[in-house]
Every structure is written in structure tokens, then in C-alpha cells.
């Protein structure tokens, strides 16, 4: 049988072509990124509230977390957290008298990237909360709202438009950082392209195809974020 | 914690640190030069140049650096030997190395991000200053060279430090195209000695230290450039 030669044959969805593998990789990329994004958002929300809480030891701890994560290259963080995480979990299991487990690559990837995202999210959310006009919070207090209600009705709707540009940037960076997961061996879009390319020796075709897929993901998300921001800023007075 | 490997591997580590710095310096300086052209093309009047520059920035900002690096190293690399005369030319020993492709990819990537920043900075230069320059009879090229660019670079200076640090943090991925930078050295030490954390810790300290130095240097630079507020 002749191996497929034209770029279209190589990229066809059905098996002699590698299109299906690339699309599955793209799906994995979106899954990892969305998972890490949500985990990061959760860490970020608690991190921001912790930093603003005024409880000194918690503030010091969170400052160390955000400073270290933001100062160390992503690749090193991913490799270190990946090994430290799996190693640490198995040590805890061994200490508890249980056997070692094989950690699901998807979950490990989400946990590692989410932990990294959390540091950036903490800073974005902290800034967004600080940008809420103090008068609004004072008015809520004057009406007798309890902290939980104040958070739900005033802080949360107030911080979303402020945080959206930062959120959009972080989404772009988690999409691009997720390619680094290829280095620890989980098959997402970057690794799928590499596998396809090294099997067929058609490097240009597959890396260009992967680049186009990433571009589609980032451009579509850009449009989504623009629409989201227009929605959340409805009723705000335009600046210019 | 076991750091006894540092002495036997000191040459590898020093060479790796040197390569990391070299890649950073090459990509930042060449990338900055390219970024100036990208910014001018984007604020200029020619629609063709504008679209080209815009497309360039969208592509390089919208795709992961890892893919760009692999595209250039494996993709472009497989076509280079077919360029007639190149294999026998004096350039070949350089063009064969992973380092060349790594520096090339990092430069193109840096230029895309820096080009966007410079574009914004050029638009932020007060219009009256450009009008004043035109009023004293400067030609468009002179205005660009004497007023528009220097003012834009000054406006963009605070973000520039951040971009250089981001670029430094992007360098370790070059180990995936066989460049023995500092991370590549740590990777080799891990393979040889089976120590996971200690080499990573050393590399991390290096990056954090270098980040600190870069931010300090830019603070000094910013203070040295006079501004009227």
C-alpha cells in the first residue's frame, strides 16, 4: 500500500490520515485548559479574599505562592509540580499503608496548570475587587447587608467587568501553556502533532495544522470574551 | 537534599547558563528591532503592510511558542538542506545547530508581543508633539526617527521590563530541540544522577535571581531617562 502523500490525505480524519488524532488532541487541549482555568479561578477567588482578609500569616503564605509561581518559568513549574505531585501523593499513600497508584494524566495536567493559573488569578481578582468603588460597599453595609449577601450582590457583579480583560489574557496563556504538558508526555494537541509529524516525516504539514487549530481556538475565544465584556459592561457609561 | 553533583557538572551548568543568557540577549535585541518595523507598519498608512503586520502578530501571539519552535526546527529545518549552495556555504555550521533555530523562533515570538506594545505606545504619543514637529518643517522620516519612536519607546519602557522577564521564562523550552541551555543541563543531570528536585531547584534560583537583576536594571534605566510630568 502506498503511504498517503498529499497534505489533504495526511490530514484526513479516517486512519491513514492523522486529522482525527489532531482533533482529539485539540479536544484534550480545550479540556485541560478549561479544567485548569476553573481550578485556577477557584484558587484565585480564595487567594484574593485571603490576601484582602487582613489575616497576616495567610497574607504572607499567599504572597509567597503568587511571587514564586510568577517568577519561575512555566516549563520548570510544570515538570516540578508534575513529579512532586505524583511522588508526594504516592508517598502519602505508602505512609497510609496503601499501594502506589497511577495518576490519570488528564487530572495531573489540570491540577498542575490550575495551580499555576491560581497565582495569576489571585492577582487579577485582587485588583478587580479593589477597583470596586468603596461607596457601593459602604452603601450595602448601610442597608444592613451581611458579608455573604454583600459579596453575592455587590462584590461579585462589580468585579466581573473589572476582571474580564485579565481573565481573557489568562485564558490565552493557559491555552498556550497547555502545550507544555506535551513535555511530560500527556497527549494533547502539541504532542499529537509531534507524533503525527515524526511518524510521517511531514513536519511542516502537521505543525502548521496544529498552529492553525490553536489559532482557531484563540481567535474564537477572543470573540467570545469581547462579547462577554460587552454584556457585563451594559449600563456602564462609556469612557470615551 | 544532595548537591554533590554540582562540582562534576559545573562546566555543563555554566555553559547552560551562558546559553540561556545568550538566547535572551539575541532574541530581545533582534526581536526589538523587528518589533519597531511591525509597529510602524501597523500605525502606518499602507493597508498591505498593516494587514501583514497584524496577521504576523495574531499568528505568533495566538499559537504556543512550543509549536512555533517545532515548526521552525523540524519544519523549516527539513527544507534548508535543499536550498542550493547552502550546505557548502560557511553559514552551514551555524544553520545546522538547534541553537540557531531556537534563537530564530524566540526572536520572532518576542517581536510579535513587543510589536503590539510599541504600536500602543506609538498611538499614545501626544498628537501635539507630532504636529509641532511637522510645524517646524521636519519630514515624516525625521519625525519618526527624532520624535515619534523615541517618545513611544519611553512610554513603553515600564512594560518592556515585564516582557523581557516573560521572554526569559520562555527560554527553557529550547531544550526540546536539543539546545543544552541551563534547563537542558538540569535535564541531563536528572537523567544521569536520578535526582529530580535538586537540579530544578538550582535552575529555579538562577531564573529568580536573573529576573531580579533584570527588573533592577530596568528601574535604573527608567530613572536615567528624563521625563517631564
Interface residues (C-beta under 8 A of the other chain):
Chain A: X71 X72 X73 X74 X75 X76 X79 X80 X83 X84 X87 X172 X175 X176 X177 X178 X179 X180 X182 X183 X190 X193 X194 X197 X201 X203 X204 X207 X208 X210 X211 X214 X215 X218 X219
Chain B: X58 X59 X61 X62 X63 X64 X65 X66 X67 X68 X70 X71 X74 X75 X76 X77 X78 X79 X168 X169 X170 X171 X172 X173 X176 X183 X196 X197 X200 X203 X204 X207 X208 X211
